Amino acid sequence: MPAVSDDRVWFVAERFEQLRDLLLEFGYALDPGSRDPNEWHELHYEDPPTGVVRLKGVRLRDLEDDDSDFDPEITFSIEELWSPDHVDGAQSERGYYLVEYSYHAHYHGIDQRWDFDATRHPEAPYHRHPPGRGSERRALGGPISPAGALQEFANWIDEHEQGVRADQPHT
């Protein structure tokens, strides 16, 4: 097994902290759940060895209300796999490559996801699973950041909730 430098360990730990802070910025707290989905490891045993970062956030029900409870039906999960080995189309940072990612959004039974997976989907490595469309995939022209996916999800929630309110009878 190749030696892992101290920098590699710190890279995935720092990445975990960056993503945790990003979730907090968007109104999420880490979800401990029944099985804590929040972790980082400097090695994820594959060939080549990779670093894995996983987080799951649960969002405040009302972002405008400081006393709002968290809504377990509004979640955002992040999973990233980092490697020192290059994969075509992968983003790079500090000498490591983001060889696979999945940003999974859930809102009251409706799921959507943004993925990069050049191994299993070489025809569309960057793709999206639109809201409520199950395994349907739509190719994307390039990567999306976790912040970009969180913002798209926040915009979708706003549009969805406005549509629901518009459909309700006025009294």
C-alpha positions as CSV (number, residue, x, y, z in Angstrom):
1,M,0.0,0.0,0.0
2,P,1.4,3.4,-0.9
3,A,2.5,5.7,2.0
4,V,0.1,8.5,2.8
5,S,1.6,11.9,3.6
6,D,0.5,14.0,6.5
7,D,-0.7,16.6,3.9
8,R,-3.2,14.0,2.6
9,V,-4.7,13.5,6.0
10,W,-5.0,17.2,6.6
11,F,-6.4,17.8,3.1
12,V,-9.5,15.6,3.7
13,A,-9.9,16.9,7.3
14,E,-9.8,20.5,6.0
15,R,-12.2,19.7,3.2
16,F,-14.6,18.2,5.7
17,E,-14.5,21.4,7.8
18,Q,-15.0,23.6,4.6
19,L,-18.0,21.6,3.6
20,R,-19.4,21.6,7.2
21,D,-19.1,25.4,7.3
22,L,-20.8,25.7,3.9
23,L,-23.8,23.7,5.1
24,L,-24.0,25.9,8.2
25,E,-23.9,29.0,5.9
26,F,-27.0,27.6,4.0
27,G,-29.0,27.0,7.2
28,Y,-28.1,23.3,7.8
29,A,-26.7,21.5,10.8
30,L,-24.9,18.2,10.6
31,D,-27.4,15.4,11.0
32,P,-26.2,12.8,13.5
33,G,-29.1,10.4,12.4
34,S,-29.2,6.9,13.6
35,R,-26.0,6.2,11.8
36,D,-23.7,9.2,11.8
37,P,-23.2,9.9,8.1
38,N,-20.5,12.6,8.7
39,E,-17.0,11.4,8.4
40,W,-13.7,11.8,6.6
41,H,-11.0,9.2,6.0
42,E,-7.6,9.7,4.5
43,L,-7.9,6.3,3.0
44,H,-10.8,4.7,1.3
45,Y,-9.6,1.3,0.3
46,E,-9.8,1.2,-3.5
47,D,-7.1,1.1,-6.2
48,P,-5.7,3.7,-6.0
49,P,-6.3,4.6,-2.4
50,T,-8.5,7.7,-2.0
51,G,-9.7,10.1,0.6
52,V,-13.5,10.2,1.3
53,V,-15.5,13.0,2.8
54,R,-19.2,12.5,3.7
55,L,-21.6,14.9,5.3
56,K,-25.4,15.1,5.7
57,G,-27.1,18.3,6.8
58,V,-30.6,18.9,7.9
59,R,-32.0,22.4,7.3
60,L,-34.0,24.8,9.4
61,R,-37.7,24.7,8.6
62,D,-37.8,28.5,8.3
63,L,-34.5,30.2,7.5
64,E,-36.0,33.6,8.5
65,D,-36.9,32.4,12.1
66,D,-34.0,32.1,14.6
67,D,-36.2,29.9,16.8
68,S,-37.1,27.5,13.9
69,D,-36.8,23.8,14.4
70,F,-34.9,21.7,11.9
71,D,-37.0,19.9,9.3
72,P,-35.8,16.3,8.8
73,E,-37.5,16.3,5.4
74,I,-35.1,18.9,4.1
75,T,-31.6,17.5,3.8
76,F,-28.5,17.9,1.7
77,S,-25.8,15.1,1.6
78,I,-22.3,15.5,0.2
79,E,-20.0,12.6,-0.7
80,E,-16.6,13.3,-2.3
81,L,-13.8,10.9,-3.3
82,W,-10.3,12.3,-3.7
83,S,-7.3,10.7,-5.2
84,P,-3.7,11.6,-6.1
85,D,-4.3,9.9,-9.4
86,H,-5.7,11.9,-12.3
87,V,-9.1,11.0,-13.8
88,D,-10.2,12.6,-17.0
89,G,-12.5,15.6,-16.3
90,A,-11.8,15.6,-12.6
91,Q,-11.3,18.9,-10.7
92,S,-8.0,19.2,-8.8
93,E,-7.0,20.9,-5.6
94,R,-3.6,20.9,-3.9
95,G,-2.4,18.0,-6.1
96,Y,-5.4,15.8,-5.5
97,Y,-8.3,15.0,-7.9
98,L,-12.0,14.9,-7.1
99,V,-12.5,11.6,-8.9
100,E,-16.2,11.2,-7.9
101,Y,-18.8,13.3,-6.1
102,S,-22.5,13.2,-5.3
103,Y,-24.5,16.1,-3.9
104,H,-27.9,14.7,-2.9
105,A,-30.8,17.1,-2.0
106,H,-34.1,15.9,-0.4
107,Y,-37.2,17.9,0.1
108,H,-40.4,16.2,1.5
109,G,-40.1,13.1,-0.6
110,I,-38.6,14.7,-3.7
111,D,-34.9,13.9,-4.4
112,Q,-32.5,15.5,-6.8
113,R,-28.7,14.9,-7.3
114,W,-25.6,16.3,-9.0
115,D,-22.9,13.7,-9.8
116,F,-19.5,13.3,-11.2
117,D,-18.7,9.7,-12.1
118,A,-16.4,9.2,-15.1
119,T,-16.0,5.4,-14.4
120,R,-19.6,4.3,-14.3
121,H,-21.0,7.0,-16.6
122,P,-18.2,7.9,-19.2
123,E,-20.9,9.1,-21.7
124,A,-22.0,11.8,-19.2
125,P,-19.5,12.0,-16.3
126,Y,-21.0,15.3,-15.0
127,H,-24.8,14.8,-14.8
128,R,-27.8,15.7,-12.8
129,H,-30.8,13.7,-11.6
130,P,-33.7,16.3,-11.8
131,P,-36.2,16.7,-8.9
132,G,-38.5,13.7,-8.6
133,R,-37.2,12.0,-11.7
134,G,-35.6,9.0,-10.0
135,S,-32.7,7.6,-12.0
136,E,-33.2,9.8,-15.0
137,R,-29.9,11.5,-15.9
138,R,-29.2,14.8,-17.7
139,A,-25.7,15.6,-18.8
140,L,-24.1,18.7,-17.5
141,G,-21.4,20.6,-19.4
142,G,-19.1,20.6,-16.4
143,P,-18.7,20.5,-12.7
144,I,-20.9,22.1,-10.1
145,S,-19.5,23.1,-6.7
146,P,-21.3,22.1,-3.5
147,A,-22.2,25.8,-3.0
148,G,-23.6,25.9,-6.5
149,A,-25.7,22.8,-5.9
150,L,-26.9,24.1,-2.5
151,Q,-27.9,27.4,-4.1
152,E,-29.8,25.6,-6.9
153,F,-31.6,23.5,-4.3
154,A,-32.4,26.6,-2.2
155,N,-33.8,28.3,-5.4
156,W,-35.8,25.2,-6.2
157,I,-37.3,25.1,-2.7
158,D,-38.3,28.7,-2.9
159,E,-40.0,28.2,-6.3
160,H,-41.7,25.0,-5.1
161,E,-43.0,26.6,-2.0
162,Q,-44.3,29.6,-3.9
163,G,-46.1,27.3,-6.3
164,V,-47.6,25.3,-3.4
165,R,-48.8,28.6,-1.8
166,A,-50.3,29.8,-5.1
167,D,-52.2,26.5,-5.5
168,Q,-53.8,26.8,-2.0
169,P,-57.3,28.4,-1.9
170,H,-57.5,31.9,-0.7
171,T,-59.7,32.6,2.3
